[in-house]
Amino acid sequence: MGIDPSEFVKLFIRHERRILAYLVTVLGSASEAEDVMQQTCVVLWTKFDEFEAGSDFAAWAIRTAYLTARNHLRAKSRSRVRFSQAMFEAAAERAATRHAEADAVHDALGACLEKLPAEDREIIRHRYELDASVQAMAGQFNKSVHAVYRALARVHGALLRCVNTRLAAEE
């Protein structure tokens, strides 16, 4: 496939934080992860024509980030010892597992949010999407601050139960 710059940018932006979080976990340093992230971005762009449309961009990008980080550590190890290869691979595997688990939780939460009654979704939207304070929400919904806190606690509990149920069903 030819490189479609807008498609690459759209996919990269959607998964950039996840790739960077993976690199921080693997490398143990935010500044080092940012350097490797830049290298990874260049590799992803130059190899984007090898990416199969419709396949998992995040998995492809994280695999590329893994290889880029491994090469970075090899080059760095020439100047001083940092991680053994086995330790690096164990950290990379652990990070990939954690990110897969986080994706499962994120997907379950999205499904659970959709199942909430409209009023409960509005409470969550105001609090987290619009970043409204509880005091502002009390005025918006014409409720006391205490009532808003109770509503948030009730909705959080419902979401937690729903997410746990969905995750348990997937196992």
C-alpha positions in Angstrom: 0.0 0.0 0.0 1.2 3.5 -0.6 1.9 5.7 2.4 -1.2 7.8 3.3 0.2 10.5 5.6 -3.2 11.3 7.1 -3.8 7.6 8.0 -0.4 7.3 9.6 -0.8 10.4 11.7 -4.3 9.4 12.8 -3.1 5.9 13.9 0.1 7.2 15.5 -1.7 9.9 17.5 -4.3 7.4 18.7 -1.6 5.1 20.0 1.3 7.4 20.9 0.7 7.5 24.6 0.5 3.7 24.8 3.7 3.3 22.9 5.5 5.9 25.0 4.2 4.2 28.2 5.5 0.9 27.0 8.9 2.4 26.3 9.0 4.0 29.8 8.2 0.7 31.3 10.9 -1.2 29.3 13.6 1.4 29.6 12.9 2.7 33.1 13.6 6.3 32.1 11.2 8.9 30.7 13.9 10.9 29.0 15.4 7.8 27.4 12.0 6.6 26.4 11.3 9.9 24.7 14.5 9.6 22.7 13.6 6.1 21.6 10.1 7.2 20.9 11.4 9.7 18.3 13.5 6.9 16.8 10.5 4.6 16.8 8.4 7.2 15.1 10.9 7.6 12.3 11.0 3.8 11.8 7.2 3.5 11.8 7.0 6.2 9.2 9.6 4.8 6.9 8.1 1.3 7.2 4.4 2.3 7.1 4.1 1.0 3.6 4.7 -2.5 5.1 1.8 -2.1 7.5 -1.3 -4.0 6.5 -4.4 -1.9 6.5 -6.9 -3.1 9.0 -4.3 -4.9 11.2 -3.4 -4.0 14.7 -1.4 -0.8 14.5 -0.7 -0.7 18.2 0.8 -4.2 18.2 2.9 -3.4 15.1 4.1 -0.1 16.6 4.9 -1.7 20.0 6.9 -4.5 18.3 8.8 -1.8 16.4 9.3 0.1 19.7 10.6 -3.0 21.3 13.2 -3.6 18.5 14.2 0.1 18.5 14.7 0.0 22.3 16.7 -3.2 22.1 19.0 -1.6 19.5 19.2 1.5 21.6 20.3 -0.5 24.6 22.8 -2.5 22.6 24.4 0.7 21.4 24.4 2.1 24.9 25.8 -1.0 26.4 29.0 -0.5 24.4 29.7 2.5 26.6 28.5 1.0 29.9 26.5 -2.0 31.1 22.9 -1.3 31.9 20.5 -4.2 31.4 21.1 -7.8 30.5 19.3 -9.0 27.4 17.2 -11.4 29.5 16.2 -8.6 31.9 15.2 -6.4 29.0 13.1 -9.1 27.4 11.4 -9.9 30.7 10.6 -6.2 31.2 9.3 -5.9 27.6 7.1 -9.0 28.0 5.7 -7.7 31.3 5.0 -4.3 29.8 3.2 -5.9 26.9 1.1 -8.0 29.2 0.2 -4.9 31.3 -0.8 -2.9 28.3 -3.0 -5.8 27.0 -4.7 -5.9 30.4 -5.2 -2.1 30.4 -6.7 -2.4 26.9 -9.2 -5.1 28.2 -10.1 -2.8 31.2 -10.5 0.2 28.9 -12.8 -1.8 26.5 -14.9 -3.2 29.4 -15.2 0.3 30.9 -16.4 1.7 27.5 -19.0 -1.0 27.2 -20.1 -0.5 30.8 -20.4 3.3 30.3 -22.7 2.7 27.4 -25.0 0.5 29.5 -25.4 3.2 32.2 -28.7 5.2 32.3 -28.5 8.5 30.6 -28.5 10.5 33.9 -25.5 8.5 35.2 -23.6 8.9 31.9 -24.2 12.7 32.2 -22.8 12.7 35.7 -19.7 10.8 34.6 -19.3 13.0 31.5 -19.5 16.2 33.5 -17.0 15.0 36.1 -14.4 13.4 33.8 -14.8 14.6 30.3 -15.7 18.2 31.1 -13.6 18.2 34.3 -16.4 19.9 36.3 -16.0 20.3 40.0 -18.5 18.6 42.3 -19.6 22.1 43.4 -20.3 23.1 39.7 -22.1 19.8 39.1 -24.3 20.4 42.1 -25.4 23.7 40.6 -25.8 22.2 37.1 -27.9 19.3 38.4 -29.7 21.3 41.0 -28.5 18.9 43.8 -26.5 19.3 47.0 -22.8 18.7 46.9 -23.4 15.7 49.2 -26.0 14.3 46.7 -23.5 14.6 43.8 -20.8 12.8 45.8 -23.3 10.0 46.6 -24.3 9.8 42.9 -20.6 9.6 41.9 -19.9 6.9 44.4 -23.0 4.9 43.3 -22.0 5.2 39.6 -18.4 4.3 40.3 -19.6 1.2 42.2 -21.8 0.2 39.3 -19.0 0.7 36.8 -16.6 -1.3 39.0 -19.0 -4.2 39.3 -19.7 -4.2 35.6 -16.1 -4.0 34.5 -15.2 -6.9 36.9 -18.0 -9.0 35.6 -17.0 -8.4 32.0 -13.3 -9.1 32.7 -14.3 -12.3 34.6 -16.4 -13.4 31.6 -13.5 -12.9 29.2 -11.2 -15.2 31.2 
